[in-house]
Amino acid sequence: MSDTTERTEAATTEGVVNRRQPYPQGFLDTISEGWAERPEQLPPLREQAPYAAVRRRAVSEAFPGKRLVIPAGTLKQRSNDTDYPFRVHSAFAHLTGWAADSEPGAVLVFDPVDGGHDVTLYFRERADRTTAEFYSDAAIGEFWIGPRPALPGVAGELGIPTAHIDAFETREGDLVVDEDAELTRFLSELRLRKDEYEIAQLRLAVQVTADGFDDIVRELPRIIEHPRGERVVEGVFHRRARSDGNWEGYDTIAASGPHACYLHWTRNDGAVLPGDLILIDAGAEVDSLYTADITRTLPVSGTFSPIQRRIYETVREAADAAFGAARPGAKFREVHEAAMEVLARRTAEWGLLPVTAEEALDGERGGHHRRYMVHGTSHHLGIDVHDCAQARREMYYDGVLEPGMVFTIEPGLYFQIDDLTVPEEYRGIGVRIEDDILMTEDGPVNLSAGIPRTADEVEAWISGRSVR
């Protein structure tokens, strides 16, 4: 990485700028000269712009007379003068259609007028060759980070009037997302039902993710050879997510052997050993920022042992039961309850519970089977991996499934390596199967059904006998 320079021509040698070089006068006199013309062409309206406009109208109607402020967010420091890759605020992206290429520091503002709102998108205009920032500011200068968007171009692409960020000012009474609870809740609940554009983007994210899983299966021999094979899995998936999408939607879980029993194992520094299972929970985020969230559990050697197969097929049975419970008009929590019934019954049959399955399923005095699956079976999915997280409980967990909703089904069984309540042959085995589900008027559709799910399909996948 090149060394950054002063943020102004008059930078001193004090403090954090003591390693920077001053600009000689000859450079200052000529740096803005000798550049070819760069004609500006207004880009066409983006595909997502009309959908974002519908969302903005819904927001305007819900908050008459209120000034609403939705910031894109700012860069976050990683270390010293390096930042994490910028990821725009989900509500901002949802309401503007400006996603992976959006600008840090931008702000979407709804100014109340009679009959609705005037909406303006504020952001910092490009620091082009006519400005000192062009060469001196490593954060916004085009010499450093490449061409940046111009106000007219963004207005044309998104169908939103734009203005320079210097013209934006906060006012008393502003409702700001993440600061105002009502606005934050509304914007979260607005995403519960996906439109056609969002569904298409989620299908794309699932496809990229499926290709990433294929990459992992193909590279299993190299993964097994490496002393930190889990990290190789993470890297293989990252390559696909970055080449065909924007990034991962969340930190990849590549959990082999007993690590699979840790629900959010993202250290990914262990070996991947034949005879073990590896649980891979990964999702590609595409340029629109919509993400998949899929889990498959693979036998590293290519074949399940009898006990691994028993556990795996029980988890699949629970997933299938949850899918069967998902239908328009059903309560969201019924999906979880259906999966729990299977897991309680099976773990009771195996002699792992101190009570009967019926007693374990008692809402007040039961829950014994939850020792082996402490998480929920489903969550909404979209522009966030855990989408709509600020929605009210009566709209989410106790809400009704409706066409256009997209959610996961992800039961699992996890037997910790030191859990003395289970026989030794169960210990250190963790299994999860997770699919992304679209609810339609005719019932649920498994968007990730093309990725092998049954034990037989998974074994054929790894052996190369079956091409997905």
C-alpha positions as CSV (number, residue, x, y, z in Angstrom):
1,M,0.0,0.0,0.0
2,S,1.3,3.4,-0.9
3,D,2.1,5.8,1.8
4,T,-0.6,8.5,2.4
5,T,0.3,12.1,2.0
6,E,-1.0,15.3,3.6
7,R,-4.6,16.1,3.6
8,T,-3.8,19.7,2.8
9,E,-0.9,21.4,1.1
10,A,0.1,23.1,4.3
11,A,0.4,19.9,6.4
12,T,3.0,20.1,9.1
13,T,5.4,17.5,10.4
14,E,3.6,17.3,13.8
15,G,1.6,14.3,15.1
16,V,0.3,11.8,12.7
17,V,1.7,13.6,9.6
18,N,5.3,13.3,10.7
19,R,6.0,10.6,8.1
20,R,4.6,12.6,5.1
21,Q,6.5,14.5,2.5
22,P,5.7,18.1,1.6
23,Y,4.8,18.9,-2.0
24,P,7.3,21.1,-3.9
25,Q,6.0,24.2,-5.7
26,G,6.6,22.7,-9.1
27,F,4.2,19.9,-8.3
28,L,1.6,22.3,-7.0
29,D,1.8,24.5,-10.0
30,T,1.3,21.7,-12.6
31,I,-0.6,18.9,-11.0
32,S,-4.0,20.2,-12.2
33,E,-2.8,20.5,-15.8
34,G,-2.2,18.1,-18.7
35,W,-5.2,15.8,-18.1
36,A,-7.4,14.6,-21.0
37,E,-11.0,15.6,-21.0
38,R,-13.3,13.2,-19.3
39,P,-16.8,13.7,-20.8
40,E,-19.7,13.2,-18.5
41,Q,-22.5,10.9,-19.6
42,L,-25.6,10.5,-17.5
43,P,-26.1,6.8,-16.8
44,P,-29.5,5.2,-17.2
45,L,-32.0,4.7,-14.4
46,R,-31.0,1.5,-12.4
47,E,-33.2,-1.5,-12.4
48,Q,-33.8,-1.2,-8.6
49,A,-34.7,2.5,-8.7
50,P,-38.5,2.1,-9.2
51,Y,-38.7,-0.4,-6.4
52,A,-36.8,1.9,-4.0
53,A,-39.2,4.8,-5.0
54,V,-42.1,2.7,-3.9
55,R,-40.4,2.1,-0.5
56,R,-39.8,5.8,-0.1
57,R,-43.4,6.6,-0.7
58,A,-44.4,4.1,2.0
59,V,-42.0,5.8,4.4
60,S,-43.3,9.2,3.5
61,E,-46.9,8.2,4.1
62,A,-46.1,6.7,7.5
63,F,-44.4,9.9,8.8
64,P,-46.4,12.9,7.6
65,G,-44.9,16.2,8.7
66,K,-41.7,14.6,10.0
67,R,-38.1,15.2,8.8
68,L,-36.4,11.9,8.4
69,V,-32.7,11.3,8.2
70,I,-31.2,8.0,7.0
71,P,-27.3,8.1,7.0
72,A,-25.3,5.7,4.9
73,G,-22.7,5.4,7.6
74,T,-19.0,6.2,7.6
75,L,-15.8,4.3,7.2
76,K,-14.7,2.4,10.3
77,Q,-11.1,2.3,11.4
78,R,-9.3,-1.0,11.2
79,S,-5.9,0.1,12.4
80,N,-4.0,3.5,12.4
81,D,-4.8,4.9,8.9
82,T,-6.5,1.9,7.4
83,D,-10.2,1.3,7.3
84,Y,-12.5,-1.7,7.0
85,P,-14.2,-2.0,3.6
86,F,-17.2,0.2,3.6
87,R,-20.6,-1.4,3.9
88,V,-23.5,1.0,3.6
89,H,-26.4,1.0,6.2
90,S,-29.1,-1.5,5.1
91,A,-32.0,0.9,5.5
92,F,-30.1,3.5,3.3
93,A,-29.5,0.9,0.6
94,H,-33.1,-0.3,0.7
95,L,-34.5,3.2,0.3
96,T,-32.1,4.4,-2.4
97,G,-31.0,1.4,-4.4
98,W,-27.4,2.6,-3.8
99,A,-25.6,-0.5,-2.5
100,A,-22.0,-1.8,-3.0
101,D,-20.9,1.4,-4.8
102,S,-22.4,3.9,-2.4
103,E,-20.4,6.7,-0.8
104,P,-19.4,6.8,2.9
105,G,-21.0,9.8,4.7
106,A,-24.0,10.1,2.4
107,V,-27.3,11.0,3.9
108,L,-30.9,10.5,2.6
109,V,-33.3,13.1,3.9
110,F,-37.1,13.4,3.8
111,D,-38.1,17.0,4.1
112,P,-41.8,17.4,4.9
113,V,-43.9,19.4,2.4
114,D,-47.6,19.7,1.9
115,G,-48.8,16.3,0.8
116,G,-45.6,14.4,1.5
117,H,-41.9,14.9,1.4
118,D,-39.1,16.2,-0.8
119,V,-36.4,13.6,-0.8
120,T,-32.8,14.6,-1.3
121,L,-29.6,12.4,-1.4
122,Y,-26.6,14.3,0.0
123,F,-23.1,13.2,-0.5
124,R,-19.6,14.6,-1.0
125,E,-19.1,15.6,-4.6
126,R,-16.0,14.1,-6.3
127,A,-12.6,15.5,-5.5
128,D,-11.5,15.7,-9.1
129,R,-8.4,17.2,-10.8
130,T,-9.5,20.8,-10.2
131,T,-9.3,20.3,-6.4
132,A,-6.4,20.0,-4.0
133,E,-8.1,17.0,-2.5
134,F,-7.5,15.2,-5.8
135,Y,-3.9,14.5,-5.0
136,S,-3.7,15.3,-1.2
137,D,-6.6,13.5,0.4
138,A,-6.2,9.7,0.5
139,A,-9.8,9.3,1.7
140,I,-11.6,11.0,-1.2
141,G,-9.0,12.1,-3.7
142,E,-9.4,10.5,-7.1
143,F,-5.6,10.1,-7.5
144,W,-5.8,7.7,-4.5
145,I,-9.1,5.8,-4.8
146,G,-10.1,6.3,-8.4
147,P,-13.1,8.1,-10.0
148,R,-15.9,8.9,-7.7
149,P,-19.6,9.6,-8.6
150,A,-20.8,13.0,-9.6
151,L,-24.0,14.5,-8.3
152,P,-25.9,14.5,-11.6
153,G,-24.8,10.9,-12.4
154,V,-26.1,9.5,-9.1
155,A,-29.3,11.5,-9.5
156,G,-29.9,10.0,-12.9
157,E,-29.1,6.4,-11.8
158,L,-31.3,6.5,-8.7
159,G,-34.0,8.9,-9.6
160,I,-33.4,11.0,-6.5
161,P,-32.4,14.7,-6.4
162,T,-28.8,15.1,-5.1
163,A,-26.9,17.8,-3.3
164,H,-23.5,18.3,-1.9
165,I,-23.1,17.1,1.7
166,D,-22.0,20.6,2.8
167,A,-25.6,21.7,2.2
168,F,-27.0,19.2,4.7
169,E,-27.6,20.3,8.2
170,T,-29.3,18.6,11.1
171,R,-32.4,20.2,12.6
172,E,-34.1,19.9,15.9
173,G,-36.8,17.2,15.8
174,D,-35.1,15.1,13.1
175,L,-36.0,11.4,13.2
176,V,-32.8,9.5,12.6
177,V,-32.6,5.8,11.9
178,D,-31.1,3.8,14.8
179,E,-31.8,6.8,17.0
180,D,-35.5,7.0,16.7
181,A,-37.2,3.7,17.7
182,E,-40.4,4.2,15.6
183,L,-38.5,5.0,12.4
184,T,-36.1,2.2,12.9
185,R,-38.9,-0.3,13.6
186,F,-40.9,0.8,10.5
187,L,-37.9,0.6,8.2
188,S,-37.2,-2.9,9.5
189,E,-40.7,-4.1,9.1
190,L,-40.9,-2.6,5.6
191,R,-38.4,-5.3,4.6
192,L,-40.5,-8.3,5.8
193,R,-42.0,-8.8,2.4
194,K,-39.7,-8.8,-0.6
195,D,-40.6,-7.4,-4.0
196,E,-39.7,-8.9,-7.3
197,Y,-36.3,-7.2,-7.5
198,E,-35.3,-8.4,-4.0
199,I,-36.4,-12.0,-4.7
200,A,-34.3,-12.0,-7.9
201,Q,-31.3,-10.8,-6.0
202,L,-31.7,-13.4,-3.3
203,R,-31.9,-16.1,-6.0
204,L,-28.7,-14.7,-7.4
205,A,-27.0,-14.8,-4.0
206,V,-28.1,-18.4,-3.5
207,Q,-26.6,-19.3,-6.9
208,V,-23.3,-17.7,-6.1
209,T,-23.3,-19.4,-2.7
210,A,-24.1,-22.8,-4.3
211,D,-21.1,-22.3,-6.7
212,G,-19.0,-21.5,-3.7
213,F,-20.0,-24.8,-2.0
214,D,-19.1,-26.7,-5.2
215,D,-15.7,-25.0,-5.1
216,I,-15.2,-26.3,-1.6
217,V,-16.1,-29.8,-2.4
218,R,-13.8,-29.8,-5.4
219,E,-10.9,-28.6,-3.3
220,L,-11.4,-31.0,-0.4
221,P,-8.1,-32.8,-1.1
222,R,-6.1,-29.6,-0.7
223,I,-8.2,-28.6,2.3
224,I,-7.4,-31.9,4.0
225,E,-3.7,-31.5,3.4
226,H,-3.4,-28.1,4.9
227,P,-2.8,-27.9,8.7
228,R,-5.4,-25.1,8.9
229,G,-7.9,-26.6,6.4
230,E,-10.8,-24.6,7.9
231,R,-9.1,-21.4,6.8
232,V,-8.6,-22.8,3.3
233,V,-12.4,-23.5,3.2
234,E,-13.0,-19.9,4.2
235,G,-10.6,-18.7,1.5
236,V,-12.1,-20.8,-1.2
237,F,-15.6,-19.5,-0.5
238,H,-14.3,-15.9,-0.3
239,R,-12.8,-16.2,-3.7
240,R,-16.2,-17.1,-5.2
241,A,-18.1,-14.5,-3.1
242,R,-15.7,-11.7,-4.3
243,S,-15.4,-12.8,-7.9
244,D,-19.2,-13.3,-8.5
245,G,-20.6,-11.0,-5.8
246,N,-19.6,-8.3,-3.5
247,W,-18.5,-10.0,-0.3
248,E,-19.7,-12.6,2.2
249,G,-23.0,-11.6,3.9
250,Y,-21.4,-12.7,7.3
251,D,-18.2,-14.3,8.5
252,T,-18.0,-17.8,7.1
253,I,-18.3,-20.7,9.6
254,A,-15.9,-23.5,8.6
255,A,-16.2,-25.8,11.6
256,S,-14.6,-29.3,11.4
257,G,-14.9,-32.0,13.9
258,P,-15.9,-30.8,17.4
259,H,-15.7,-27.2,16.2
260,A,-19.0,-27.9,14.5
261,C,-20.6,-27.9,18.0
262,Y,-19.8,-24.2,18.5
263,L,-22.6,-22.4,16.8
264,H,-20.7,-19.3,15.6
265,W,-17.2,-20.8,15.1
266,T,-15.5,-18.2,12.9
267,R,-11.9,-18.7,14.1
268,N,-11.5,-21.2,11.3
269,D,-8.0,-22.3,12.3
270,G,-8.4,-26.0,12.7
271,A,-7.5,-29.0,10.6
272,V,-10.1,-30.8,8.4
273,L,-9.5,-34.5,9.1
274,P,-10.9,-37.6,7.3
275,G,-13.5,-39.3,9.5
276,D,-14.8,-36.0,10.8
277,L,-17.7,-33.9,9.6
278,I,-17.2,-30.3,8.6
279,L,-20.1,-27.8,9.0
280,I,-19.9,-25.0,6.6
281,D,-22.3,-22.0,7.1
282,A,-21.7,-19.5,4.3
283,G,-23.5,-16.9,2.3
284,A,-22.5,-14.7,-0.7
285,E,-23.6,-11.1,-0.7
286,V,-24.2,-9.8,-4.2
287,D,-23.6,-6.2,-5.3
288,S,-27.1,-5.2,-4.3
289,L,-26.1,-6.4,-0.8
290,Y,-28.8,-9.2,-0.6
291,T,-27.2,-12.3,0.9
292,A,-27.8,-16.0,1.0
293,D,-27.4,-18.0,4.2
294,I,-26.8,-21.7,3.6
295,T,-25.3,-24.5,5.7
296,R,-24.2,-27.9,4.6
297,T,-22.5,-30.6,6.8
298,L,-20.1,-32.8,4.9
299,P,-18.3,-36.0,5.7
300,V,-14.6,-35.2,5.1
301,S,-13.8,-38.7,4.0
302,G,-16.8,-38.7,1.6
303,T,-18.9,-41.2,3.6
304,F,-20.9,-40.8,6.8
305,S,-20.3,-43.2,9.6
306,P,-23.5,-45.0,10.9
307,I,-23.8,-42.6,13.9
308,Q,-23.0,-39.5,11.7
309,R,-25.6,-40.6,9.2
310,R,-28.2,-41.1,12.0
311,I,-27.7,-37.6,13.3
312,Y,-27.5,-36.1,9.9
313,E,-30.7,-37.7,8.6
314,T,-32.5,-36.7,11.9
315,V,-31.6,-33.1,11.3
316,R,-32.8,-33.4,7.7
317,E,-36.1,-34.9,9.0
318,A,-36.5,-31.9,11.3
319,A,-35.8,-29.5,8.4
320,D,-38.3,-31.2,6.2
321,A,-40.9,-31.1,9.0
322,A,-40.3,-27.3,9.4
323,F,-40.7,-26.9,5.6
324,G,-44.0,-28.7,5.8
325,A,-45.2,-26.4,8.5
326,A,-44.4,-23.3,6.5
327,R,-47.4,-22.1,4.6
328,P,-49.2,-18.8,4.0
329,G,-51.2,-17.9,7.1
330,A,-49.1,-20.1,9.5
331,K,-47.4,-18.4,12.4
332,F,-43.6,-18.0,11.9
333,R,-42.9,-19.8,15.2
334,E,-44.7,-22.9,14.0
335,V,-41.8,-23.6,11.7
336,H,-39.5,-23.8,14.7
337,E,-42.0,-25.9,16.7
338,A,-42.3,-28.5,13.9
339,A,-38.5,-29.0,13.9
340,M,-38.4,-29.2,17.7
341,E,-41.0,-32.0,17.7
342,V,-38.7,-34.1,15.6
343,L,-35.6,-33.4,17.5
344,A,-37.3,-34.1,20.9
345,R,-38.8,-37.3,19.7
346,R,-35.5,-38.6,18.2
347,T,-33.3,-37.6,21.1
348,A,-35.8,-39.3,23.5
349,E,-35.7,-42.4,21.4
350,W,-31.9,-42.5,21.6
351,G,-32.1,-42.3,25.4
352,L,-30.5,-38.9,25.7
353,L,-33.3,-37.2,27.6
354,P,-34.2,-37.6,31.3
355,V,-37.9,-37.2,30.3
356,T,-40.3,-38.2,27.5
357,A,-40.5,-36.3,24.3
358,E,-43.9,-35.0,25.3
359,E,-42.5,-33.7,28.6
360,A,-39.5,-32.1,26.9
361,L,-41.9,-30.3,24.5
362,D,-43.8,-28.7,27.5
363,G,-43.4,-25.0,27.0
364,E,-42.9,-24.2,30.7
365,R,-41.2,-27.2,32.3
366,G,-39.6,-28.9,29.3
367,G,-36.9,-27.9,26.8
368,H,-34.5,-30.7,27.8
369,H,-33.8,-31.4,24.1
370,R,-32.8,-27.8,23.6
371,R,-29.4,-28.7,25.2
372,Y,-28.5,-30.1,21.8
373,M,-30.0,-27.2,19.7
374,V,-30.1,-23.9,21.6
375,H,-30.8,-21.7,18.6
376,G,-33.9,-20.9,16.7
377,T,-34.9,-22.7,13.5
378,S,-35.6,-19.7,11.3
379,H,-34.9,-16.0,10.7
380,H,-35.8,-13.6,8.0
381,L,-33.3,-13.1,5.2
382,G,-32.6,-10.2,2.8
383,I,-30.3,-7.3,2.7
384,D,-29.1,-8.4,6.1
385,V,-28.4,-12.0,7.0
386,H,-30.7,-11.5,10.0
387,D,-33.1,-9.3,8.2
388,C,-35.9,-7.2,9.8
389,A,-34.2,-7.6,13.2
390,Q,-35.9,-4.5,14.7
391,A,-39.4,-5.6,13.8
392,R,-41.9,-6.1,16.6
393,R,-42.3,-9.6,18.0
394,E,-45.9,-9.7,16.9
395,M,-44.7,-9.0,13.3
396,Y,-41.7,-11.4,13.5
397,Y,-41.7,-14.5,15.7
398,D,-45.4,-14.3,16.4
399,G,-46.2,-13.0,13.0
400,V,-47.9,-14.7,10.1
401,L,-46.1,-16.0,7.1
402,E,-47.0,-14.1,3.9
403,P,-46.1,-14.4,0.3
404,G,-42.9,-12.5,-0.4
405,M,-41.3,-13.4,2.9
406,V,-37.8,-15.0,2.7
407,F,-36.5,-16.9,5.7
408,T,-34.1,-19.7,6.6
409,I,-34.9,-23.2,7.9
410,E,-31.8,-24.4,9.9
411,P,-32.3,-27.1,12.5
412,G,-29.2,-28.8,14.0
413,L,-27.9,-31.2,16.6
414,Y,-24.7,-30.4,18.5
415,F,-23.1,-32.8,20.9
416,Q,-20.2,-31.1,22.6
417,I,-17.0,-33.0,22.9
418,D,-17.2,-32.9,26.7
419,D,-21.0,-33.5,27.1
420,L,-21.4,-36.4,29.5
421,T,-25.1,-36.6,28.9
422,V,-24.6,-38.4,25.6
423,P,-22.7,-41.6,24.7
424,E,-19.1,-41.2,23.7
425,E,-19.8,-42.0,20.1
426,Y,-22.0,-38.9,19.8
427,R,-19.5,-36.5,21.4
428,G,-17.9,-34.0,19.0
429,I,-20.5,-34.4,16.3
430,G,-22.3,-31.2,15.1
431,V,-24.7,-31.1,12.2
432,R,-26.8,-28.3,10.7
433,I,-28.7,-28.1,7.4
434,E,-29.8,-24.7,6.4
435,D,-31.9,-23.6,3.4
436,D,-33.3,-20.3,2.2
437,I,-37.1,-20.4,1.7
438,L,-39.3,-18.1,-0.3
439,M,-43.0,-18.0,0.7
440,T,-45.4,-17.8,-2.3
441,E,-49.1,-17.8,-2.5
442,D,-48.9,-21.5,-3.4
443,G,-46.6,-22.4,-0.5
444,P,-42.9,-22.4,0.3
445,V,-40.1,-22.7,-2.3
446,N,-36.7,-23.9,-1.3
447,L,-34.3,-21.6,-3.1
448,S,-31.3,-23.7,-2.2
449,A,-32.8,-27.1,-2.9
450,G,-30.3,-27.7,-5.7
451,I,-27.5,-28.0,-3.2
452,P,-27.4,-31.7,-2.1
453,R,-29.3,-32.3,1.1
454,T,-29.8,-36.0,1.8
455,A,-26.9,-38.1,3.1
456,D,-26.9,-40.1,-0.1
457,E,-26.8,-36.9,-2.2
458,V,-24.0,-35.4,-0.2
459,E,-21.9,-38.6,-0.5
460,A,-22.4,-38.7,-4.3
461,W,-21.6,-35.0,-4.4
462,I,-18.2,-35.4,-2.7
463,S,-17.3,-38.6,-4.7
464,G,-18.0,-36.7,-7.9
465,R,-20.7,-39.2,-8.9
466,S,-23.3,-36.4,-8.9
467,V,-22.9,-33.0,-10.5
468,R,-25.1,-30.4,-8.8
